[in-house]
Amino acid sequence: MSNFLETVGLLEDKLKNLLEKYEFLKKENEILLGNINELQQTKMFYEEELKNEQENYRLLKIAKTIDGGKIDSKETKQKINALVREIDKCIVKLNQ
C-alpha cells in the first residue's frame, strides 16, 4: 500500500510540474504573439514609409527630366518639395 501511495504522490508531483510548465508556456506564447503583432505593425509602417519615399523619388526623377536644365537645381527642388507637401496633405486628408 505504501508503494501505491508513493506512486500516486509522484504522479501528482509530475502533474503539478506539467501544469506549471503549461501555464508558463501559455504566458510565453501570449507574449510572443503580442510581439509578432507589434512587429507586423512596425513592418507595415515602414513598408508604407518606403512606398512614400519611392513615390517621392519617382516624382523627383520626373521633375529632373522635365527640367532639362532650364531652371536651376535649387528652384526645382523647392517646387518638388512644395508638390510633395501638397501630396502629403492630400494623403493625410484621405486617411482621416
N, CA, C and O of each residue as an XYZ file, in Angstrom:
384
protein
N       0.816     -1.188      0.000
C       0.000      0.000      0.000
C       0.866      1.261      0.000
O       0.524      2.259     -0.634
N       1.984      1.204      0.714
C       2.900      2.328      0.802
C       3.480      2.651     -0.575
O       3.638      3.817     -0.934
N       3.787      1.628     -1.323
C       4.332      1.801     -2.668
C       3.302      2.489     -3.572
O       3.661      3.343     -4.382
N       2.050      2.125     -3.438
C       0.972      2.725     -4.218
C       0.841      4.218     -3.896
O       0.678      5.032     -4.804
N       0.911      4.582     -2.609
C       0.810      5.989     -2.195
C       1.998      6.797     -2.717
O       1.846      7.957     -3.101
N       3.167      6.185     -2.727
C       4.352      6.869     -3.264
C       4.180      7.128     -4.758
O       4.520      8.200     -5.260
N       3.651      6.135     -5.453
C       3.426      6.275     -6.890
C       2.401      7.361     -7.173
O       2.577      8.154     -8.098
N       1.338      7.407     -6.390
C       0.319      8.440     -6.560
C       0.915      9.815     -6.253
O       0.663     10.778     -6.977
N       1.698      9.905     -5.194
C       2.337     11.172     -4.834
C       3.289     11.636     -5.927
O       3.318     12.820     -6.263
N       4.063     10.717     -6.482
C       4.989     11.033     -7.568
C       4.228     11.490     -8.806
O       4.632     12.433     -9.486
N       3.126     10.812     -9.087
C       2.278     11.190    -10.222
C       1.698     12.586    -10.026
O       1.647     13.369    -10.975
N       1.261     12.911     -8.810
C       0.736     14.247     -8.519
C       1.809     15.307     -8.715
O       1.545     16.369     -9.278
N       3.030     15.014     -8.246
C       4.131     15.971     -8.414
C       4.431     16.214     -9.891
O       4.636     17.354    -10.310
N       4.455     15.155    -10.663
C       4.727     15.293    -12.090
C       3.610     16.069    -12.779
O       3.861     16.880    -13.671
N       2.392     15.815    -12.363
C       1.250     16.528    -12.936
C       1.314     18.019    -12.595
O       1.027     18.864    -13.444
N       1.688     18.339    -11.365
C       1.834     19.741    -10.963
C       2.923     20.418    -11.796
O       2.759     21.550    -12.251
N       4.032     19.709    -11.988
C       5.122     20.268    -12.799
C       4.666     20.514    -14.233
O       4.981     21.546    -14.825
N       3.925     19.563    -14.783
C       3.419     19.724    -16.147
C       2.465     20.914    -16.247
O       2.512     21.675    -17.214
N       1.609     21.069    -15.250
C       0.679     22.196    -15.263
C       1.420     23.531    -15.144
O       1.056     24.504    -15.805
N       2.447     23.578    -14.313
C       3.252     24.797    -14.177
C       3.951     25.120    -15.490
O       3.972     26.277    -15.912
N       4.518     24.116    -16.136
C       5.177     24.335    -17.424
C       4.172     24.778    -18.473
O       4.464     25.651    -19.290
N       2.982     24.176    -18.452
C       1.932     24.545    -19.391
C       1.554     26.017    -19.223
O       1.455     26.750    -20.208
N       1.345     26.447    -17.984
C       0.975     27.845    -17.726
C       2.090     28.791    -18.161
O       1.837     29.839    -18.755
N       3.335     28.400    -17.853
C       4.475     29.230    -18.257
C       4.523     29.356    -19.775
O       4.670     30.457    -20.306
N       4.397     28.226    -20.475
C       4.454     28.250    -21.933
C       3.270     29.001    -22.531
O       3.406     29.659    -23.563
N       2.127     28.906    -21.895
C       0.941     29.629    -22.353
C       1.180     31.139    -22.270
O       0.871     31.874    -23.208
N       1.735     31.598    -21.134
C       2.030     33.023    -20.976
C       3.103     33.471    -21.967
O       2.999     34.537    -22.572
N       4.127     32.646    -22.122
C       5.202     32.975    -23.058
C       4.656     33.073    -24.486
O       5.050     33.957    -25.247
N       3.762     32.174    -24.837
C       3.145     32.193    -26.161
C       2.351     33.479    -26.370
O       2.416     34.075    -27.445
N       1.607     33.911    -25.364
C       0.844     35.160    -25.462
C       1.782     36.346    -25.681
O       1.503     37.232    -26.489
N       2.888     36.348    -24.954
C       3.872     37.434    -25.110
C       4.442     37.426    -26.521
O       4.556     38.471    -27.162
N       4.797     36.240    -26.996
C       5.380     36.137    -28.335
C       4.375     36.534    -29.418
O       4.744     37.168    -30.406
N       3.123     36.166    -29.236
C       2.097     36.575    -30.193
C       1.930     38.095    -30.202
O       1.740     38.704    -31.255
N       2.004     38.694    -29.016
C       1.945     40.152    -28.933
C       3.122     40.788    -29.652
O       2.966     41.793    -30.346
N       4.311     40.196    -29.484
C       5.499     40.710    -30.162
C       5.352     40.592    -31.677
O       5.737     41.495    -32.419
N       4.798     39.485    -32.123
C       4.596     39.289    -33.561
C       3.666     40.363    -34.106
O       3.945     40.958    -35.146
N       2.571     40.612    -33.413
C       1.622     41.644    -33.867
C       2.286     43.015    -33.924
O       2.100     43.771    -34.877
N       3.060     43.320    -32.892
C       3.748     44.612    -32.844
C       4.742     44.732    -33.999
O       4.821     45.774    -34.650
N       5.495     43.670    -34.250
C       6.475     43.700    -35.330
C       5.796     43.783    -36.694
O       6.318     44.424    -37.606
N       4.651     43.149    -36.839
C       3.919     43.238    -38.102
C       3.432     44.661    -38.345
O       3.478     45.152    -39.473
N       2.968     45.318    -37.294
C       2.519     46.706    -37.432
C       3.687     47.614    -37.783
O       3.559     48.503    -38.625
N       4.828     47.386    -37.135
C       6.023     48.173    -37.429
C       6.449     47.954    -38.871
O       6.801     48.901    -39.574
N       6.418     46.708    -39.304
C       6.785     46.377    -40.683
C       5.863     47.087    -41.662
O       6.324     47.646    -42.657
N       4.562     47.068    -41.388
C       3.608     47.739    -42.271
C       3.878     49.243    -42.328
O       3.791     49.857    -43.391
N       4.206     49.828    -41.173
C       4.512     51.259    -41.124
C       5.713     51.572    -42.011
O       5.678     52.510    -42.807
N       6.783     50.775    -41.868
C       7.992     51.038    -42.651
C       7.797     50.726    -44.135
O       8.410     51.369    -44.987
N       6.959     49.758    -44.448
C       6.654     49.498    -45.849
C       5.926     50.686    -46.464
O       6.185     51.057    -47.609
N       5.021     51.278    -45.702
C       4.300     52.462    -46.178
C       5.261     53.639    -46.342
O       5.172     54.389    -47.314
N       6.177     53.794    -45.391
C       7.184     54.857    -45.491
C       8.040     54.657    -46.740
O       8.311     55.605    -47.477
N       8.459     53.424    -46.964
C       9.270     53.118    -48.144
C       8.499     53.441    -49.418
O       9.046     54.025    -50.353
N       7.245     53.064    -49.445
C       6.398     53.335    -50.603
C       6.308     54.844    -50.854
O       6.397     55.295    -51.996
N       6.131     55.613    -49.786
C       6.063     57.073    -49.923
C       7.373     57.647    -50.439
O       7.378     58.523    -51.303
N       8.476     57.154    -49.910
C       9.783     57.654    -50.339
C      10.070     57.268    -51.787
O      10.671     58.043    -52.530
N       9.644     56.079    -52.187
C       9.820     55.683    -53.581
C       9.006     56.578    -54.502
O       9.457     56.932    -55.592
N       7.817     56.939    -54.068
C       6.983     57.844    -54.861
C       7.626     59.223    -54.942
O       7.633     59.852    -56.000
N       8.166     59.690    -53.816
C       8.858     60.980    -53.818
C      10.064     60.948    -54.769
O      10.329     61.909    -55.491
N      10.771     59.842    -54.752
C      11.935     59.686    -55.629
C      11.495     59.694    -57.095
O      12.131     60.323    -57.941
N      10.403     58.990    -57.380
C       9.872     58.951    -58.745
C       9.499     60.357    -59.215
O       9.799     60.753    -60.341
N       8.842     61.098    -58.328
C       8.458     62.471    -58.683
C       9.692     63.343    -58.915
O       9.707     64.189    -59.808
N      10.699     63.131    -58.120
C      11.940     63.892    -58.283
C      12.586     63.570    -59.626
O      13.062     64.471    -60.317
N      12.605     62.310    -59.993
C      13.175     61.929    -61.288
C      12.396     62.551    -62.434
O      12.979     63.024    -63.410
N      11.077     62.547    -62.308
C      10.248     63.149    -63.352
C      10.535     64.641    -63.449
O      10.684     65.182    -64.544
N      10.608     65.290    -62.317
C      10.863     66.733    -62.302
C      12.229     67.052    -62.910
O      12.373     68.032    -63.641
N      13.215     66.238    -62.610
C      14.553     66.459    -63.175
C      14.532     66.280    -64.692
O      15.186     67.018    -65.429
N      13.771     65.292    -65.137
C      13.670     65.042    -66.574
C      12.983     66.205    -67.270
O      13.425     66.671    -68.321
N      11.887     66.669    -66.661
C      11.126     67.777    -67.250
C      11.963     69.046    -67.243
O      11.910     69.835    -68.186
N      12.723     69.239    -66.196
C      13.512     70.457    -66.029
C      14.469     70.643    -67.204
O      14.488     71.708    -67.820
N      15.238     69.651    -67.512
C      16.154     69.725    -68.655
C      17.167     70.841    -68.568
O      17.699     71.258    -69.596
N      17.456     71.342    -67.379
C      18.487     72.363    -67.213
C      17.998     73.777    -67.431
O      18.806     74.705    -67.408
N      16.711     73.981    -67.640
C      16.189     75.329    -67.875
C      16.150     76.155    -66.595
O      16.397     77.360    -66.615
N      15.837     75.494    -65.479
C      15.744     76.181    -64.191
C      16.837     75.625    -63.302
O      17.189     74.449    -63.394
N      17.371     76.474    -62.443
C      18.448     75.982    -61.587
C      17.937     74.922    -60.608
O      16.740     74.837    -60.333
N      18.840     74.141    -60.105
C      18.534     72.988    -59.263
C      17.783     73.380    -57.987
O      16.882     72.664    -57.549
N      18.148     74.494    -57.406
C      17.524     74.919    -56.152
C      16.027     75.188    -56.347
O      15.206     74.760    -55.535
N      15.683     75.885    -57.404
C      14.283     76.170    -57.674
C      13.502     74.897    -57.933
O      12.371     74.747    -57.469
N      14.101     73.989    -58.671
C      13.444     72.718    -58.973
C      13.150     71.956    -57.694
O      12.051     71.431    -57.521
N      14.121     71.893    -56.800
C      13.930     71.205    -55.525
C      12.818     71.853    -54.710
O      12.007     71.160    -54.096
N      12.783     73.169    -54.706
C      11.738     73.873    -53.968
C      10.352     73.556    -54.536
O       9.403     73.348    -53.780
N      10.240     73.520    -55.837
C       8.958     73.198    -56.461
C       8.545     71.764    -56.142
O       7.383     71.491    -55.839
N       9.501     70.867    -56.215
C       9.205     69.457    -55.915
C       8.787     69.311    -54.459
O       7.814     68.619    -54.156
N       9.511     69.954    -53.563
C       9.163     69.886    -52.143
C       7.761     70.434    -51.902
O       7.010     69.894    -51.089
N       7.419     71.485    -52.595
C       6.078     72.045    -52.450
C       5.030     71.046    -52.950
O       3.988     70.871    -52.319
N       5.306     70.397    -54.078
C       4.374     69.388    -54.603
C       4.250     68.209    -53.636
O       3.151     67.707    -53.401
N       5.365     67.778    -53.087
C       5.348     66.653    -52.148
C       4.549     67.017    -50.902
O       3.784     66.198    -50.395
N       4.721     68.234    -50.410
C       3.950     68.667    -49.238
C       2.460     68.680    -49.545
O       1.648     68.276    -48.713
N       2.105     69.136    -50.719
C       0.695     69.134    -51.111
C       0.155     67.713    -51.195
O      -0.953     67.437    -50.735
N       0.923     66.828    -51.773
C       0.511     65.422    -51.878
C       0.359     64.817    -50.487
O      -0.610     64.110    -50.212
N       1.318     65.098    -49.616
C       1.240     64.574    -48.245
C      -0.012     65.080    -47.536
O      -0.667     64.327    -46.816
N      -0.343     66.349    -47.737
C      -1.552     66.899    -47.127
C      -2.787     66.177    -47.655
O      -3.704     65.873    -46.893
N      -2.811     65.904    -48.953
C      -3.951     65.188    -49.536
C      -4.051     63.781    -48.982
O      -5.150     63.299    -48.706
N      -2.924     63.120    -48.816
C      -2.907     61.768    -48.270
C      -3.448     61.776    -46.844
O      -4.240     60.912    -46.468
N      -3.017     62.754    -46.057
C      -3.498     62.848    -44.671
C      -5.000     63.051    -44.649
O      -5.701     62.428    -43.852
N      -5.498     63.918    -45.519
C      -6.940     64.160    -45.559
C      -7.704     62.917    -45.996
O      -8.794     62.649    -45.491
N      -7.144     62.166    -46.923
C      -7.790     60.927    -47.372
C      -7.810     59.871    -46.278
O      -8.751     59.082    -46.190
N      -6.787     59.852    -45.454
C      -6.700     58.859    -44.384
C      -7.593     59.186    -43.199
O      -7.816     58.330    -42.343
N      -8.098     60.384    -43.134
C      -8.931     60.784    -41.985
C     -10.321     60.322    -42.140
O     -11.154     60.570    -41.268
